[in-house]
Amino acid sequence: MATKTSKQDNGTTSQKKFVVTRSGIRVSEREYDNVSDATEEVDHWKKILATWPDGTKVTVEEYNDKKHRIY
């Protein structure tokens, strides 16, 4: 998957970051450079859901400052 870069005001480029979410709520502490880097953590959460199914879904989403911030 190709990542797009966006140009910021100071002239530097930034890559998109990805986080692991469970039903839209962030569960990963790390921010990944691409989707394939997050597969190990996705597998971990899928094993947990296989053991204790609760109807939630594990996905990798593009990082959003407002939606996925850590308090």
Backbone as numpy.savetxt, mean C-alpha at the origin, in Angstrom:
# Nx Ny Nz CAx CAy CAz Cx Cy Cz
4.64 -3.33 -13.74 3.80 -2.16 -13.74 4.69 -0.92 -13.74
4.50 -0.06 -14.67 5.29 1.15 -14.75 4.76 2.19 -13.77
5.71 2.87 -13.12 5.29 3.92 -12.20 5.47 5.27 -12.87
4.53 6.13 -12.64 4.60 7.46 -13.19 5.28 8.38 -12.20
5.97 9.37 -12.69 6.58 10.35 -11.81 5.93 11.69 -12.05
5.83 12.45 -11.00 5.25 13.78 -11.14 6.29 14.82 -10.74
6.26 15.93 -11.40 7.23 16.98 -11.13 6.68 17.90 -10.04
7.49 18.13 -9.01 7.08 19.02 -7.94 7.63 20.41 -8.19
7.23 21.36 -7.34 7.62 22.76 -7.52 9.13 22.97 -7.47
9.85 22.20 -6.68 11.28 22.42 -6.56 12.09 21.73 -7.66
11.43 21.09 -8.61 12.11 20.50 -9.75 12.48 19.04 -9.57
12.26 18.46 -8.40 12.57 17.05 -8.20 11.36 16.20 -8.59
11.61 14.94 -8.86 10.52 14.04 -9.21 10.28 13.09 -8.06
9.05 12.67 -7.89 8.72 11.71 -6.83 7.96 10.54 -7.44
8.28 9.34 -6.97 7.60 8.16 -7.45 6.38 7.89 -6.60
5.43 7.18 -7.18 4.25 6.78 -6.43 4.65 5.73 -5.40
4.01 5.78 -4.26 4.23 4.80 -3.21 2.96 3.99 -3.02
3.11 2.78 -2.51 1.98 1.88 -2.32 1.96 1.36 -0.89
0.77 1.11 -0.36 0.59 0.57 0.98 -0.38 -0.60 0.94
-0.28 -1.48 1.93 -1.19 -2.62 2.05 -2.38 -2.18 2.89
-3.57 -2.45 2.39 -4.79 -2.08 3.12 -5.66 -3.31 3.33
-6.47 -3.23 4.36 -7.44 -4.29 4.67 -8.80 -3.62 4.75
-9.62 -3.87 3.74 -10.93 -3.20 3.59 -10.79 -1.69 3.62
-9.76 -1.18 2.94 -9.56 0.27 2.81 -8.80 0.91 3.94
-8.50 0.18 5.01 -7.77 0.73 6.15 -6.33 0.25 6.08
-5.40 1.16 6.20 -3.99 0.83 6.08 -3.54 -0.09 7.20
-2.85 -1.18 6.84 -2.31 -2.10 7.83 -0.79 -2.18 7.76
-0.18 -1.66 6.72 1.28 -1.71 6.60 1.91 -0.46 7.18
3.04 -0.66 7.82 3.80 0.49 8.33 4.72 1.03 7.25
5.09 0.18 6.31 6.01 0.58 5.25 5.26 1.14 4.05
5.97 1.92 3.27 5.48 2.39 1.98 6.36 1.75 0.92
5.74 1.06 -0.02 6.47 0.30 -1.02 6.60 1.08 -2.32
7.70 0.83 -3.05 7.95 1.52 -4.32 7.07 1.00 -5.44
6.74 -0.28 -5.40 5.85 -0.85 -6.41 5.02 -1.96 -5.79
4.04 -2.42 -6.52 3.09 -3.41 -6.01 3.79 -4.73 -5.71
4.73 -5.13 -6.54 5.38 -6.42 -6.34 6.23 -6.46 -5.07
6.71 -5.31 -4.59 7.47 -5.27 -3.34 6.59 -5.59 -2.13
5.31 -5.36 -2.24 4.39 -5.56 -1.12 3.83 -6.97 -1.04
4.22 -7.87 -1.93 3.62 -9.20 -1.97 3.86 -10.00 -0.70
5.02 -9.85 -0.07 5.31 -10.61 1.15 4.34 -10.22 2.27
4.08 -8.94 2.42 3.14 -8.49 3.45 1.70 -8.86 3.10
1.34 -8.81 1.82 0.00 -9.22 1.40 -0.21 -10.70 1.71
0.79 -11.53 1.45 0.69 -12.95 1.76 0.51 -13.17 3.26
1.21 -12.40 4.07 1.08 -12.49 5.53 -0.36 -12.21 5.96
-0.95 -11.15 5.44 -2.32 -10.80 5.82 -3.34 -11.79 5.28
-3.07 -12.36 4.11 -3.97 -13.38 3.56 -3.96 -14.64 4.39
-2.79 -15.01 4.96 -2.72 -16.17 5.86 -3.54 -15.91 7.12
-3.47 -14.69 7.64 -4.26 -14.34 8.82 -5.75 -14.45 8.51
-6.16 -13.95 7.36 -7.57 -14.00 6.99 -8.04 -15.42 6.69
-7.14 -16.28 6.24 -7.51 -17.67 6.02 -7.74 -18.37 7.35
-6.98 -17.98 8.37 -7.12 -18.59 9.69 -8.34 -18.05 10.42
-8.54 -16.73 10.35 -9.66 -16.07 11.03 -10.44 -15.23 10.01
-11.28 -15.85 9.20 -12.01 -15.10 8.17 -13.05 -14.15 8.79
-13.01 -12.92 8.34 -13.97 -11.93 8.84 -14.60 -11.13 7.71
-14.38 -11.56 6.48 -15.01 -10.89 5.34 -14.25 -9.70 4.80
-13.08 -9.38 5.38 -12.31 -8.24 4.87 -11.46 -8.68 3.69
-10.98 -7.70 2.94 -10.21 -7.94 1.73 -8.87 -7.22 1.84
-7.78 -7.90 1.48 -6.45 -7.31 1.51 -6.09 -6.85 0.10
-5.70 -5.58 -0.02 -5.31 -5.04 -1.32 -4.09 -4.14 -1.17
-3.45 -3.85 -2.29 -2.36 -2.88 -2.33 -2.89 -1.66 -3.05
-2.83 -0.51 -2.39 -3.36 0.73 -2.95 -2.25 1.77 -3.06
-2.46 2.71 -3.96 -1.53 3.82 -4.08 -1.64 4.70 -2.84
-0.50 5.12 -2.32 -0.47 5.90 -1.10 -1.14 7.26 -1.30
-1.98 7.62 -0.34 -2.68 8.90 -0.34 -2.39 9.56 1.00
-1.84 10.80 1.00 -1.43 11.47 2.24 -2.56 11.58 3.26
-3.75 11.88 2.82 -4.86 12.07 3.75 -5.47 10.75 4.18
-5.63 9.83 3.26 -6.33 8.58 3.54 -5.46 7.56 4.29
-4.17 7.52 4.03 -3.31 6.46 4.56 -2.26 6.96 5.53
-2.46 8.10 6.15 -1.45 8.59 7.10 -1.47 7.77 8.37
-0.34 7.79 9.08 -0.22 7.09 10.35 -0.26 8.14 11.45
-1.09 7.92 12.44 -1.22 8.91 13.53 -0.22 8.64 14.61
